[in-house]
Amino acid sequence: MKKLQIILIFFVLAATFSSCSHMLTGTWTVQKYASFKPGEQGVTLSNIGTITFQNNGNGEKNISYALFDLTREDNLPFKWSAFDSYVTIESENSEFAKIWIITKNKKKAQIWKTTDGANEVKVLELVR
């Protein structure tokens, strides 16, 4: 009986500690950031920086890219939450502050998509 209790306690502790860390936690490289409207040619940017998700729901972006002679930097902190197949990023004046739909959810690769409500689709590919 005592052995069964020890095994049960071990499994409860293992489940508790493993559920404290979300799969997104850590630093991801933004391998691709694309924006397009159906039927039109879009824009695809590669390797534009990193996004770090902390376990406490905070995060940091280190993003930099040039588009049409305009350089954009996004190094602002953010808050994030994840539920089911959605990730919400909240940040002031950021292209990434949206609700994203996770379309590929792997340990080392993620693909997220979102729209702006006016037929523009954005795709974000993250890799570790």
N, C-alpha and C positions, 0 to 999 in steps of 0.2 A: 504494500500500500504506500509506503514512504517513497519507494522508487517511482511509482506512478505520479505522486505529487511533485517530485523533483522534475520529472520529464514535462509535466503540465506547466509548471512554473517557467521552465526553460522556453517552451514554445510561446507562452504569453509574453515573456520578455523579448524574445526574438521578433515577434510580430509587432510589439510596441515600438522597438527601436527602428525596425525597418520601415514602418509607416511614417516616421518623423521626417524622412528625407524623400522629397519628390524626385521623380526621374529627371526633371528639368534642372535640378540644382547643379550648379557648376558653371563653367565658362564654355560658351559655344562660339564658333567662328561663323560669321554670316557669309556663307559660301556664295549665295546668290540672292539678289533682291530684284524682283521684276515688277513692272507696272505696265498694264496694257488694258485696252478696251477691245471687246470682241469685234473682229473684223478690221482692226487697225493694227499697224505695227507698233509694238511696245518697246520698252526700254529695259535692258537687263544689265545689272551691275554685278561684278564678281569680287569676292574677297574684300568687303568694305569695312571689316572690323570685327569686334567681338561684343557679345552680350553675356553678362554674368547674372545668374539667378541665385540669390541667397535663400537659404532654407527658411528665413524669417519673413518672406514675402517682399523683400526689397531686392533691388538689382542695380546694376551699373551698365551703361552702354558706352562703348568706345568705338564710335562709327565715324567714318570720314570717306567722302566720295566727291568726285567732280562730275558735273553734268552740264553740258552746254556752257562751258567756261564759268560755271557757278560752283564754288566749293561749298559743300555742306558738312557740318560737324554736328554730331549729337553725342555729347559726353555727359548728359544729364542723368541723375539717378531716377529710378522709377519704382513703382509698386506693382506687384504682379500677383495674380491668382490663377489657379487652374481648376477646372471642373469638367469632368467627362472628357470631351474632345475639344474643349475651348480653353484658350489662354487669354486673359485680359491684362493689358499693359496700360498703366496710368502714368502719364508723364506730361509736363508742360511743354508745349511747342515741339512735339516730336512726331515724326512720320510713323513711328512704331506704336504710338498710343492708340490702340484699337482693341477690339475683340477679334481674336484670330481663331480660325477653325483648323484644328490639327488634322491634316490628311495623311501624314505618314508619321508614325510615332515609334521610333526605334531608339535604342540606348545610345547609339552614336550618330544618328541622323534624324532630323525632323524636317517636315515640310508643312508650312502653315499658309493659309489663304484667307483673304478678307476682301471686302468691297467697300467703296466709299458711298454707296447708295446712288451713284450716278453712272453706273455701268463700268467703272474702273475697277479692275481686279489687281490685287497686289499678292505676290508670292514671295515667301521668305524660306530659304533653305539654310538650315543650321547643321553644322557637323562638329564633332569633338575631335 
